[in-house]
Amino acid sequence: MGWVDVSLMAPRRSRHNLGDALFRGITAGAACTLVAVVVAIFAVLAWECAGALRTFGWGFLTTTKWDPVFKNFGALPFIYGTLLSSLLALLQAVPLGIGTALFLSEMAPRWLRAPVSFLVELLAAIPSVVYGLWAIFVLVPWVRGYVAPALADTLGFLPFFQGPNYGVGMLTASIILAVMIVPYITSVALEVFQTVPVAQREAALALGATRWEMIRLAVLPYGRAGVIGAIMLGLGRALGETMAVTMVIGNRPDISLSFFAPASTMASVIANEFSEASSDLYVQVLVEIALVLMVVTMIVNVLARVLVWRVTGTAAVGK
């Protein structure tokens, strides 16, 4: 047998290890930089709103009064408006998004899947201000002239569909939000449905199941966690939306049961009033609202990622 002088390979191995260590350091630095950015954002927001935290305490989150002139600030109307508009948007977007994903993964012919998927993803690329302009010129007159009167005539006995109809308000904001989050829900749900093993579908069909029964018994249970993750990703997107909502929600800091009434959200009040803040406390209050919004959005996105990773891990084990 031949022999190899190990000493001749040492320099090459040393250079190879040095390259690996350098690459590892660069990538680790990039990851740490992103973490540092998130931590820095939290730290800066907390530092800048320290005065408001000391002044109002936890009562800031439960107070409804918003009077910048007399420096009475309460974030509850904006928290309420943010959560309600996002939940209403989910009620409209989830059936449309999940239905579209099921159609593309289970029902659509192969030649139709690519163009429809592209158009769905294109919705996510449209700037929010364009959505807002479209809502002002198309959606607001449509809601004021047709949707709101129809709801008032049929469901007017409920407090949610009573009161004056301005066109702008919670209902219009929720509709435009639903349009904006549909592509996120559809894209993630489609990826989840495509991870379902083909054998699982074929087994259900072989046992005599119809296509709907196959989807209900084989596809939906397998992707349940991923669908929930898609919904929560859409919720996180809806919580932080600013321009389109600001343009059509009415921007009134009130809490009303009527979906026709104008309202406001945490993102919209920051966009509307930050440039007009005339005192340090006013600025600190708006920064505190931003901190609350960021905490809520981060919690929703973390939960969504955990659920998506769970279904991805389950699919990998199944394969």
N, C-alpha and C positions, 0 to 999 in steps of 0.2 A: 504493500500500500504506500501511496505517496504521503508526503507530509507537507504541512503549510506552516510557514513561519508566522506565528500569531503577532509578533512584534510589527510585521509589515501592515497588518490590518488595524492596528491600534489608532493611528492618526485618522483614518477614514471613519472608524467607529466613533471617535471622539467628536469629529466634526458633525457626524450624524446626530449624536446625542445633543450637541450644542444647538443644532437647528430645531430639533424637537422641543427642547426647553424654551428656545426663543419663541417658537410658534405658540406653545402652550401659554407662555407669559402674555403674548399679545392678545390672544383670544380671551384669556382670563381677565385681562385689563379692560377689554371691550365690555365683557359681561358686568364687571364691577362698576364700570362707568355708568351703565344703564341703571343699575341699582342705586348708585350714588345720586343720579339725577332725580329719581323718584323720591328718595329720602330728602334731598335738598328742597324739592318742591313742598313736601309736607312741612319741613322745618321752617322754610321762609314764610309760608302761609300762617303757620302757628305763631311765629314771631311777630308778623305784621298785624295780626288780630289780637295780640295779647291784651291790649287795652280794652277792647270790646268784651273779651272773655272775662276780664276782671269786673267790668261794669255791669254786665247783664247775667253772667253765669249761665246755668242750664235753663233759666227762664227764657232766654233768648229763643230757644227752640219751641216753646209752648205759648208764646205771646203773639197775639194777632194784630196789635197796634203797629202801624208803620207811618210815622210822622217825622220826617227829617227836620222840619222847622223847629219842633220842640224836642228833638233828639230822643224820640220814643221809637225804639226799633224792636220788631218781633219777626222772626223768620217763618212762623207757622203757615201763613198764607202761601208762601213760595214753596215750602216743602209739600204742602197739600197739592198745590197746582202741579208741581213736578211729578209727584207720585200718581195723581189721578190721570193726568194727560198720558203718562207712560202706560198705565194699566189699560186705559181705553184704547190706546194704540195697539197694545198686545191683543186685546179682544178682537180687533179687526185684522191684524196682520198675521196672527198665528194660523187661523184656518186657511188663509190665502197662501201663506208661505209653505206650510206643510203639504197642502193640496198640490201646489206646484211641484214641490220636491218629489212627491209620490208619483205624479204624472210623468215627470222626466225620468225617474228611475225604473218605473214599473210598466207604464202604459204607452209612452210616446214612442213612435217609430224612430229608428236610429238616425235617419236623415233629419229629423226635426229636433233632436236633443241639443245639438251643438248651437244652432241659431237661437233657440229659446234660452238656453243657458247663458249665451253671450248677452242677450238683451236684459236678462235678469241682473247679471253682474254689472251691466252698464248703468242701471239705476243707482248703484252704489257710488258711481263715479261722478254723478251730477252734483255740482256745488249746491249747498243748502240755500244760498241766497236765490238761486234759480228756482228751486222749489218754492221759496217764499213768494217770489214774483208770480209764479204760476198760480199759487194759492190765492193771491190777492185778486188777480184778474179773472180766474176761472172758478176756483173752489168757493170763495166767499159768496159771490152771487148765486152759485148753485145751491149752497147750503141755505142762504137766506130766502131764496125763492121757492125751493122745492123740498129739500131734505127736512129742514126744521119745521115747516108747516105740516108736512106729512107725519112727522113724529109727534107733533103737538096734537094733531087730530086723532091719531090712533092710540097714543100712549100719554096723552095729556093729563090723565088722572094721577100719574106718577110725578113726584116733585122734580125728577131729573129732566123732565121735558116741559117745564112751565117757565113763565117769565117772558120778557121781551126778547125778540129775535133780532140781533144786530148783524148777523152773518159772521162777524169775528167773535171768537170765544173758545171755550174749552172743546166743543165738538169739532170745530174746524181745525184746531191745533192737533187734536188726536188723529184726525183723518190724514193730515199731511205727515204726521209722524209715522203712521201706519205704512204709508207709501214708502217712506224713507228706510224703514227697518225690514221691509219684506225681503230685499235681496240678501241681507245678512242671515235671516232665518232660513231662507230657501237654500242658500249655498251650503251652510253647515249641515242642514238636514239631508240634503242630497248626498253629501260625502258620507254621512252616517248610513243612509240606506244602501249606498253602493258597497259598504263593507259587509253586508249580510251575505253569508255564503250561498252560492248558487244551489248547492245541494240541499240547503234548508228550504228554499223555494220549491225545488223539484219534488222534495219529499212531501210537502203539503199538497201539491197538485196531484201527485201519484196516489194519495189517499182519498182523492175525490173532492178536494176543496175547490171552490170557485176562485177566481182571481181576487175578489174582494176578501174572501175568507183567508186566502193565502197571505194577503197583505196584513190583515188583522191579527192572524195567529202566528205568522212567521217573521214578518218584517218589522211591524211596529213594536212588539215586545222586545225584540233584539236590539232595537235602536232607541229604546225609551230614554235612557240616560243621555244619549247624544242629542235627542230632540229637546229635552229639557235644557241642555247646555246651549243649544241654538236659540231657544226662547230667551234665555237669560242674557245671551250676547246681544240680542235685539233690545232687551230691556236696558242694558247698559248703554247702548247707542241712543236710545230714546231719552234717557235721563239727562244726558249731557248736550242734547241738541239745542242750538241757540238761535241762529238767525231766522230760520223758517218759522219756528214757534213764535219768536218775538214779533214777527210781522203780522201774525194772524190771531194771536191769543187775546189781544185786547189790552194787556198790561195794566190790570187793575188789581191791587193787593187785597183782594177780598176772598172769603171762603163762602161759596154758594153751592147748594145742591144741584142747581140747574146747570145742565151742560150747555145751555145757550148763553150763559152769563160770561162776560169777560173775566179773565183771571191772569195770573202771572206765575212764572217758574223761577227757580233759583238762577238758571242761566240767563233768562231774559232780564231779570232785574239788574244783574251785574252789567249786562251789555247796555241797558238803557240809562243807568244812573251813575256808573263809575266816573264818567267824564264830568258829571255835574256835582259830584260830592264836594261840598263846600267846607267840610271840617275834618279833622283827623279822625274823630270818632265815626263819622259817616263812612270814611274810607275803610276803617278797620271792620266795621259791620259788614260791608260788602265782601271784604276778604274772608271774614268768618263764614259767610254764606258759601263762598268758593271752597273753603275747607270742608264744610259739611257735604257739599256736592261731590267733591273728590273722594271723600271717605265712602259715601254711598255707592258711587260708581266703581270704586276699586273692589268693594265687597262683592258687588254683583258680578264683576268680571272674573274675580278669583273663583267664585262658586261655579261660574260657567266653564272655566278652564278645567277645573277638577272633574266636572261631569263629562266633558269631552274626552279627557285623558282616560277616564274610566271606561267609556265605551270603546275607545281605541285599543286599550289593553285587552279588553274582552274579545274584540275581533281578532287580535293577533294570536291570542291563546286558542281561539276556535280554529284558526287556519293551521 
